[in-house]
């Protein structure tokens, strides 16, 4: 009987010990799995941080490169050595002349200039505006001529009735006064090019006419203005550009007489020529 009780007690102890070991094992296994999950999560977070850091490093490198480029450009503008720009060499004298010219332009506009080309545009524009006085539009012509200045580009729009007879590309003699004033403006600034655009309304050319269509009419009107400026007023033909736009760039609808009249026009676009400007600057 005593032996039986001893065996029973020993079996109970063994069973209890077995149960505790298994529970401990499960706890350790759970801890291991939790730790492993945390390690995986930490690795992913580390990789994400490294990727973000790499992007930040790239951005910083780009910013530094831009800063260096701007610094180099500024040094080029300020140093006294010769500098090539296209086919023209800028010397210390050239730069001094540019600084003196820039001192005359609108300082608010100058503050917006980011490149050397922007600065040269401002100088050419200033010289052009200075010569484009109010006398260009004579009394009674206010509704036929408009002048718009967009940064460095001057656009002069002249109505059809002031320049040409209806359906014709022969210049009206009453346009001579305007042609003279335009020539004076163009000749006042050598560093520019002038685009002459002919525009028509949408009405088709009558069958049998000596003009084929609105394309031909718009081009013929453009070249008529150019020939007048060249032959009668001494404008350098190398500065002049002819263009015919037909009826495809209207200012308004062509469904009324007033609208068609507004669309029949010649536009004179005066553009700065930077190569000529630099050549003239170096020649002085």
Backbone torsions as a table, in degrees:
resi	resn	phi	psi	omega
1	UNK	NA	-43.8	179.4
2	UNK	-63.9	-39.5	178.2
3	UNK	-63.6	-40.0	179.7
4	UNK	-63.1	-42.0	179.9
5	UNK	-66.9	-38.1	178.9
6	UNK	-63.9	-42.9	179.2
7	UNK	-64.1	-39.9	180.0
8	UNK	-64.4	-43.1	179.3
9	UNK	-63.9	-41.5	-179.8
10	UNK	-64.8	-38.6	179.4
11	UNK	-64.0	-39.2	179.1
12	UNK	-64.5	-41.9	179.8
13	UNK	-63.2	-43.1	179.4
14	UNK	-62.7	-40.6	179.8
15	UNK	-64.5	-43.6	-179.9
16	UNK	-62.2	-44.6	-179.7
17	UNK	-62.2	-40.4	179.7
18	UNK	-63.6	-41.7	-179.5
19	UNK	-64.9	-42.7	-179.4
20	UNK	-63.9	-42.0	-178.8
21	UNK	-64.0	-42.6	179.8
22	UNK	-65.1	-42.6	179.4
23	UNK	-63.3	-42.2	178.8
24	UNK	-63.8	-37.9	179.5
25	UNK	-62.9	-44.0	-179.7
26	UNK	-62.6	-41.9	179.4
27	UNK	-62.0	-44.4	179.3
28	UNK	-64.6	-39.4	178.8
29	UNK	-64.0	-39.8	177.5
30	UNK	-63.4	-43.5	178.6
31	UNK	-61.0	-41.4	179.0
32	UNK	-61.8	-45.7	-179.9
33	UNK	-63.7	-40.7	178.0
34	UNK	-62.7	-44.1	179.9
35	UNK	-63.6	-40.7	179.3
36	UNK	-63.9	-41.6	178.2
37	UNK	-63.0	-41.9	178.8
38	UNK	-63.4	-39.0	178.8
39	UNK	-64.4	-42.5	178.3
40	UNK	-62.6	-45.7	179.2
41	UNK	-61.2	-43.4	179.3
42	UNK	-64.1	-38.4	178.5
43	UNK	-63.3	-43.5	179.2
44	UNK	-62.9	-45.8	179.2
45	UNK	-61.9	-38.7	179.1
46	UNK	-62.9	-44.1	179.7
47	UNK	-64.7	-38.4	178.1
48	UNK	-64.7	-43.6	178.8
49	UNK	-63.2	-42.5	179.3
50	UNK	-62.6	-39.3	179.0
51	UNK	-64.8	-43.9	178.3
52	UNK	-63.3	-40.8	179.9
53	UNK	-64.1	-38.7	178.7
54	UNK	-63.5	-40.2	177.6
55	UNK	-63.8	-42.3	178.9
56	UNK	-62.5	-41.8	178.4
57	UNK	-61.0	-40.7	178.4
58	UNK	-63.3	-43.3	179.7
59	UNK	-63.9	-42.0	178.2
60	UNK	-62.8	-39.7	178.7
61	UNK	-64.5	-40.4	178.1
62	UNK	-64.4	-44.0	178.5
63	UNK	-61.6	-42.7	179.5
64	UNK	-63.5	-38.0	178.5
65	UNK	-65.3	-40.9	178.3
66	UNK	-65.5	-42.2	178.7
67	UNK	-62.0	-41.8	179.1
68	UNK	-63.8	-41.4	-179.9
69	UNK	-62.5	-43.5	178.5
70	UNK	-65.6	-39.3	178.5
71	UNK	-64.3	-42.1	179.0
72	UNK	-63.7	-41.1	179.0
73	UNK	-62.9	-42.9	179.5
74	UNK	-63.6	-39.9	178.5
75	UNK	-64.6	-37.9	179.2
76	UNK	-63.9	-37.5	-179.7
77	UNK	-72.5	-31.0	-173.3
78	UNK	-91.7	-26.0	-176.1
79	UNK	-72.4	166.7	-173.8
80	UNK	-95.5	-1.0	-178.1
81	UNK	-78.1	163.6	177.4
82	UNK	-69.4	149.2	-178.1
83	UNK	-137.9	128.8	178.0
84	UNK	-81.9	133.7	174.3
85	UNK	-134.4	101.1	-173.7
86	UNK	68.1	-125.7	178.8
87	UNK	-100.3	9.6	-175.3
88	UNK	-114.7	141.0	177.6
89	UNK	-101.3	126.0	177.5
90	UNK	-97.7	123.4	178.1
91	UNK	-101.2	-178.7	176.4
92	UNK	-60.8	-38.8	178.1
93	UNK	-62.8	-43.2	178.9
94	UNK	-58.8	-45.4	-177.9
95	UNK	-65.4	-37.1	178.1
96	UNK	-64.6	-40.5	177.2
97	UNK	-64.0	-37.7	177.5
98	UNK	-65.0	-42.2	179.1
99	UNK	-61.7	-40.8	179.3
100	UNK	-66.1	-38.7	178.9
101	UNK	-68.6	-40.1	-179.8
102	UNK	-67.0	-26.0	179.0
103	UNK	-65.4	-19.3	-177.6
104	UNK	-90.7	-19.2	-175.4
105	UNK	-80.3	167.8	178.1
106	UNK	-61.4	121.3	-175.4
107	UNK	-68.6	-26.6	176.0
108	UNK	-67.0	-41.1	177.1
109	UNK	-67.8	-38.8	-179.9
110	UNK	-63.3	-33.9	179.6
111	UNK	-64.3	-23.0	-179.9
112	UNK	-86.8	-11.6	-178.8
113	UNK	-71.2	126.1	-176.8
114	UNK	-107.7	-19.0	-177.2
115	UNK	-131.5	168.5	175.8
116	UNK	-60.8	-37.5	179.0
117	UNK	-63.7	-40.5	176.8
118	UNK	-59.4	-42.1	-179.3
119	UNK	-64.6	-41.8	179.1
120	UNK	-66.8	-36.4	175.5
121	UNK	-58.5	-42.1	-179.2
122	UNK	-64.0	-39.0	179.7
123	UNK	-64.9	-47.2	179.6
124	UNK	-62.5	-42.6	179.6
125	UNK	-62.0	-42.2	179.6
126	UNK	-60.9	-47.1	-179.9
127	UNK	-61.8	-37.3	-179.6
128	UNK	-68.7	-47.4	-179.1
129	UNK	-62.1	-34.5	-179.5
130	UNK	-61.7	-34.9	-178.7
131	UNK	-92.4	-10.8	-179.9
132	UNK	-92.6	76.7	-174.1
133	UNK	-85.6	177.9	-176.0
134	UNK	-69.6	-13.9	-178.7
135	UNK	-71.4	-7.4	178.7
136	UNK	-61.1	-39.0	-179.4
137	UNK	-99.3	112.1	-179.3
138	UNK	-78.1	164.0	179.2
139	UNK	-61.5	132.4	-179.1
140	UNK	91.2	-7.2	-178.6
141	UNK	-105.7	8.8	-174.9
142	UNK	-58.6	-35.2	-178.2
143	UNK	-82.9	-10.7	-176.5
144	UNK	-103.7	-15.1	-178.0
145	UNK	-132.1	131.8	173.5
146	UNK	-129.9	141.7	-179.7
147	UNK	-121.6	123.4	178.5
148	UNK	-124.7	135.1	177.3
149	UNK	-115.6	115.5	179.5
150	UNK	-114.5	97.9	-176.2
151	UNK	56.5	-107.1	-176.1
152	UNK	-102.4	6.7	-177.8
153	UNK	-112.5	129.9	177.1
154	UNK	-105.9	128.2	179.7
155	UNK	-120.1	119.9	179.4
156	UNK	-112.5	119.3	-179.6
157	UNK	-108.7	125.9	-177.2
158	UNK	-119.5	130.0	-178.2
159	UNK	-68.2	155.5	-178.7
160	UNK	-61.7	-39.6	-174.2
161	UNK	-67.5	-21.2	178.6
162	UNK	-81.1	-30.0	-174.1
163	UNK	-100.3	-39.7	-170.3
164	UNK	-131.7	155.7	169.2
165	UNK	-78.6	157.7	-175.5
166	UNK	-58.0	129.0	177.6
167	UNK	68.9	13.5	-176.4
168	UNK	-124.0	157.0	173.6
169	UNK	-111.9	13.9	174.3
170	UNK	-81.4	125.6	-178.2
171	UNK	-66.2	137.4	177.3
172	UNK	-75.2	132.7	179.7
173	UNK	-55.5	-27.3	-179.7
174	UNK	-70.7	-6.9	177.0
175	UNK	-87.1	-4.5	-176.0
176	UNK	-60.1	-40.2	-179.5
177	UNK	-61.2	-43.0	178.2
178	UNK	-65.9	-42.0	179.4
179	UNK	-59.6	-39.9	179.3
180	UNK	-63.3	-44.0	-179.4
181	UNK	-66.8	-39.9	177.1
182	UNK	-62.1	-43.5	179.3
183	UNK	-61.4	-40.0	179.0
184	UNK	-61.9	-41.4	179.3
185	UNK	-66.2	-46.6	-178.1
186	UNK	-63.9	-42.7	-178.5
187	UNK	-72.3	-17.1	-177.5
188	UNK	-74.4	-20.4	-176.7
189	UNK	-130.7	102.2	-177.4
190	UNK	-63.9	-29.7	-173.4
191	UNK	-87.3	60.1	178.7
192	UNK	-152.4	160.4	171.2
193	UNK	-124.2	152.9	-174.7
194	UNK	-127.3	119.8	177.5
195	UNK	-98.5	123.5	178.1
196	UNK	-106.3	113.5	-177.5
197	UNK	-107.5	127.4	173.1
198	UNK	-97.1	134.5	179.5
199	UNK	-128.9	142.1	178.1
200	UNK	-121.2	173.9	170.1
201	UNK	-87.0	-173.8	-174.3
202	UNK	-89.5	-2.6	179.9
203	UNK	-69.5	137.0	-178.0
204	UNK	-77.1	154.9	177.7
205	UNK	-72.3	140.0	-178.1
206	UNK	-63.3	139.6	178.1
207	UNK	-58.1	140.2	-179.8
208	UNK	86.3	-3.5	-180.0
209	UNK	-70.3	155.0	178.6
210	UNK	-72.8	-7.8	174.8
211	UNK	-105.9	130.4	-174.3
212	UNK	-69.8	-49.3	-176.8
213	UNK	-161.4	-175.7	-177.4
214	UNK	-68.2	-26.4	174.9
215	UNK	-61.5	-49.5	-179.3
216	UNK	-64.4	-40.5	-179.5
217	UNK	-62.6	-43.8	-178.1
218	UNK	-66.4	-38.3	178.6
219	UNK	-69.3	-42.7	-179.4
220	UNK	-62.5	-37.5	178.5
221	UNK	-68.9	-38.6	177.3
222	UNK	-62.3	-48.4	-178.5
223	UNK	-69.2	-27.2	176.8
224	UNK	-64.8	-41.8	177.1
225	UNK	-65.0	-42.9	-179.1
226	UNK	-62.6	-45.2	179.6
227	UNK	-62.5	-37.9	179.2
228	UNK	-63.8	-46.8	-179.8
229	UNK	-63.3	-40.3	-178.1
230	UNK	-73.0	-51.9	-170.2
231	UNK	-80.0	-35.9	-175.5
232	UNK	-99.3	-23.0	-173.7
233	UNK	-125.8	10.4	169.9
234	UNK	69.2	25.5	176.8
235	UNK	-77.2	134.3	179.7
236	UNK	-61.5	118.2	-178.4
237	UNK	-63.0	-21.9	178.6
238	UNK	-66.6	-17.3	-179.9
239	UNK	-90.6	-8.9	-170.7
240	UNK	-103.4	139.3	-179.9
241	UNK	-128.8	128.3	-179.9
242	UNK	-97.7	140.5	177.9
243	UNK	-150.3	135.1	174.1
244	UNK	-114.4	125.7	-176.2
245	UNK	-108.1	2.4	-178.5
246	UNK	54.0	-135.4	-177.5
247	UNK	-108.4	14.5	-168.2
248	UNK	-91.7	5.9	175.5
249	UNK	-133.5	62.6	-177.1
250	UNK	-72.6	151.7	173.8
251	UNK	-82.1	-27.6	-178.3
252	UNK	-151.5	-178.2	179.9
253	UNK	-68.1	151.7	179.5
254	UNK	-98.1	20.7	-174.7
255	UNK	-92.1	9.3	176.6
256	UNK	-142.1	160.5	179.5
257	UNK	-62.2	-41.2	-179.8
258	UNK	-66.2	-40.7	179.4
259	UNK	-64.2	-44.3	179.3
260	UNK	-64.4	-38.1	179.0
261	UNK	-63.4	-38.5	179.7
262	UNK	-69.0	-34.9	-178.1
263	UNK	-75.4	-24.7	176.8
264	UNK	-79.4	105.4	-172.1
265	UNK	-158.1	165.8	171.3
266	UNK	-120.5	128.3	180.0
267	UNK	-110.2	129.3	179.7
268	UNK	-110.5	113.8	-176.6
269	UNK	-108.8	118.3	-178.3
270	UNK	-102.0	120.1	-173.1
271	UNK	-119.8	139.7	176.1
272	UNK	-71.3	139.8	175.4
273	UNK	-109.9	103.3	-171.8
274	UNK	-70.0	-32.2	178.1
275	UNK	-63.5	-43.6	178.1
276	UNK	-66.0	-38.8	179.6
277	UNK	-60.1	-46.8	-179.8
278	UNK	-64.8	-39.7	179.0
279	UNK	-63.6	-42.0	178.8
280	UNK	-66.7	-38.4	179.8
281	UNK	-62.1	-43.5	-178.6
282	UNK	-71.9	-25.6	-178.0
283	UNK	-77.4	-21.1	-176.8
284	UNK	-79.9	NA	NA
